[in-house]
Amino acid sequence: MSSETESDLGMLAPLDEMMHPYREQFDTYSQLPTDGRDRNEILHEMETLRDLEQARWKEGFASGSVYHGDDEHIAFVNRAYAIQSQANQLHTDLWPSAAKFESEIVSMTAQMLGAGQTEAPFGSEHGICGSVTSGGSESILLAIKTYRDWARDRKGITAPELVLPVSAHAAFHKAAQYFNIQPRVIGLDADYRVDVSALAAAVNPNTIALVGSAVNFPYGTIDPIDQLASIALERGIGLHVDGCLGGFFLPWAEKLGQKVPPFDFRVRGVTSMSCDTHKYGYAPKGTSVVLYRGQELRHYQYFTIADWPGGLYYSPTFSGSRPGGLSAACWAAMVSMGQSGYLAATKRILEAVSVIRRGIEGIPELHLLGQPIGPFAIASDQVDMYQVLDQMSARRWALTGLLKPAAIHVSPTLRQSQIGVAERFVRDLTDSVAYVRDTPDIEGGMAPIYGLAASIPDRAIVHGMLKQVMDIYYRL
Ligand SMILES: Cc1ncc(COP(=O)(O)O)c(C=O)c1O
């Protein structure tokens, strides 16, 4: 146990209970056991933990999180992982299969995002190219580091700035913090898309790149990528489109007849994209793809060292050794889905979304923010959305609370396309809103924490609170 007692945690004590429910039930290892435990016993314990946790996401109560989750798909990708669990991309001499899997993952993703419809062919000097990374954040961090180094080298920019919508993912701020870049954050228009004229006005000689999302995490809306691309071309800077969430969804939604504005490499000024295989690509967690227009840009991502006593060393992404099994499982997921599989999956999700949207239209207190296609956010002028979120949690739902405005984000997945799940969501949402509307002074839950975090003027207090949350995670 940590030296901090429950009462020291104050209003964060419920988080400790949520993150550490197993203290009483299972042994806690604060140090290595003297002797190794029996393997069967260990596996049994792990299966017990899995069984305690999986019903909620399997039955479709979670936003995002597990995007496929059918038993057969899981068993298949697990087998693919197991086959390559010893592989390491760092040692291509031992595992050339890793190079096959990753180059094909990059090519398949690029082709889906318009690489075949641009001026230069895929993989040529000016064609679309990229890398497999460990997730959306790494794809974004790498792209931003790439622009910083490109701008320093090609434009002599030593005080780099990045112009991004307020709706862009937190990972862009992480990149700015890690790589000493000044973020210029731009507000949104009435449709929750970036305000293009404000964005144009923020560009200056220190700007290294622009950012747009297709779709953004909070609202699921798509920034006007074609207009951002024109600005980027005119100013001679890059445009990164974050397709981490939408990259494996929008291309298929477009083919299914949804009105998807141009967002990928078919737009000339788009110079890089991030696209997560471990979300709507249906690979297990731990892979994403970052793509660039032209190998020159990708070279600014690479790390090389020519005079290290440990030998000639290079690595394309942040990690050194990498889990070959994850790339193998990602490749297996993609080629087992195929174009028809992605199309069918997207159709099922869109059908669930339309049931949910119709349901929301029938709840007078609620409205959607902007005009999303897949992931969406629900807000209200009449009820406290954090209280609604608590009520949904009490009904087993795992959704995300948004800060500005107070709203609930939902990323619908194949789990919600199971029979009756979308209808259950609407029923529970209707009941939750009615309860909040009719019950004055509800106490407890997470709503007070969200409310406080959204409104405290001194943001340093909120930063401190968030650090405390991570400390709680590491408590025994
Ligand atoms: C639009 C968008 N970009 C980036 C990310 C970051 O992805 P990851 O959590 O895989 O690092 C997410 C995650 O939800 C996202 O929705």
The ligand as a Gaussian input file, in Angstrom:
#p B3LYP/6-31G(d) Opt

LIG

0 1
 C       -8.482000      12.338000     -33.475000
 C       -7.507000      11.612000     -32.608000
 N       -6.183000      11.852000     -32.750000
 C       -5.264000      11.234000     -31.996000
 C       -5.621000      10.316000     -31.036000
 C       -4.558000       9.676000     -30.178000
 O       -4.515000       8.304000     -30.386000
 P       -3.823000       7.301000     -29.345000
 O       -4.704000       7.268000     -28.137000
 O       -3.779000       6.019000     -30.101000
 O       -2.469000       7.807000     -29.005000
 C       -6.991000      10.030000     -30.854000
 C       -7.427000       9.097000     -29.820000
 O       -8.597000       8.931000     -29.557000
 C       -7.955000      10.702000     -31.658000
 O       -9.257000      10.477000     -31.512000

